[in-house]
Amino acid sequence: MSKIQIDLDKFYSKEINNIMNMLNHLENGRIYEKTDNRSDGYLATNIAELRHEISYLLEEIKFGKTTSYDEMQSIFKLKKEIES
């Protein structure tokens, strides 16, 4: 069985950054229960969103779905073709 190497940081940078931001907010206590700021969200809500983001990322990797990086590349390619 051959192994395929993927530059995860490059192709899934948006998804990984979303997860890292969520973790940083949680680590810094940015939850409604501590800050009384509704935009921080409840701890349970943040955990559910984090689970969703991780599941979504793993599904993209597993099934080779189009990434945000791929979409941006397509947009730039189309823009370049239109301008030519």
C-alpha positions as CSV (number, residue, x, y, z in Angstrom):
1,M,0.0,0.0,0.0
2,S,1.5,3.3,-1.0
3,K,1.4,6.4,1.2
4,I,0.4,9.8,0.0
5,Q,2.1,12.8,1.6
6,I,0.0,16.0,1.9
7,D,1.2,19.4,3.1
8,L,-1.6,19.7,5.6
9,D,-0.4,23.2,6.8
10,K,-0.7,24.5,3.2
11,F,-3.9,22.8,1.9
12,Y,-5.9,22.9,5.1
13,S,-4.5,26.2,6.6
14,K,-8.0,27.8,7.0
15,E,-9.4,24.8,8.8
16,I,-6.4,24.3,11.0
17,N,-6.4,28.1,11.8
18,N,-10.1,27.9,12.8
19,I,-9.3,25.0,15.2
20,M,-6.2,26.7,16.6
21,N,-8.2,30.0,17.2
22,M,-10.9,28.1,19.0
23,L,-8.4,26.3,21.2
24,N,-6.6,29.6,22.0
25,H,-9.8,31.3,23.0
26,L,-10.7,28.4,25.3
27,E,-7.2,28.3,26.7
28,N,-7.4,32.0,27.5
29,G,-10.8,31.6,29.2
30,R,-12.8,33.2,26.5
31,I,-16.1,31.6,27.4
32,Y,-19.4,33.3,28.4
33,E,-19.4,31.6,31.9
34,K,-16.2,33.6,32.7
35,T,-16.4,36.8,30.7
36,D,-20.2,37.5,30.6
37,N,-19.6,38.4,26.9
38,R,-22.2,36.6,24.8
39,S,-19.9,36.6,21.7
40,D,-17.5,34.3,23.5
41,G,-20.2,31.6,23.7
42,Y,-20.9,29.0,26.3
43,L,-18.2,26.3,27.0
44,A,-20.5,23.5,25.8
45,T,-21.2,25.5,22.5
46,N,-17.5,26.1,21.9
47,I,-16.7,22.4,22.5
48,A,-19.5,21.3,20.1
49,E,-18.2,23.8,17.4
50,L,-14.6,22.5,18.0
51,R,-15.8,18.9,17.5
52,H,-17.6,19.9,14.3
53,E,-14.5,21.7,12.9
54,I,-12.2,18.7,13.7
55,S,-14.7,16.2,12.1
56,Y,-15.1,18.4,9.1
57,L,-11.3,18.6,8.6
58,L,-10.8,14.9,9.0
59,E,-13.6,14.3,6.5
60,E,-12.0,16.6,4.0
61,I,-8.7,14.8,4.4
62,K,-10.2,11.3,4.3
63,F,-12.3,11.8,1.2
64,G,-10.1,14.3,-0.5
65,K,-12.7,17.0,-0.6
66,T,-12.0,20.4,-2.2
67,T,-10.2,22.5,0.3
68,S,-10.3,26.3,0.8
69,Y,-6.8,26.4,-0.7
70,D,-8.1,24.6,-3.8
71,E,-11.0,27.0,-4.1
72,M,-8.8,30.0,-3.8
73,Q,-6.4,28.6,-6.5
74,S,-9.4,28.1,-8.8
75,I,-10.6,31.7,-8.2
76,F,-7.2,33.1,-9.0
77,K,-6.8,30.9,-12.1
78,L,-10.2,32.0,-13.3
79,K,-9.4,35.7,-12.6
80,K,-6.2,35.3,-14.5
81,E,-7.9,33.7,-17.5
82,I,-10.5,36.5,-17.6
83,E,-7.9,39.2,-17.5
84,S,-5.9,37.5,-20.3
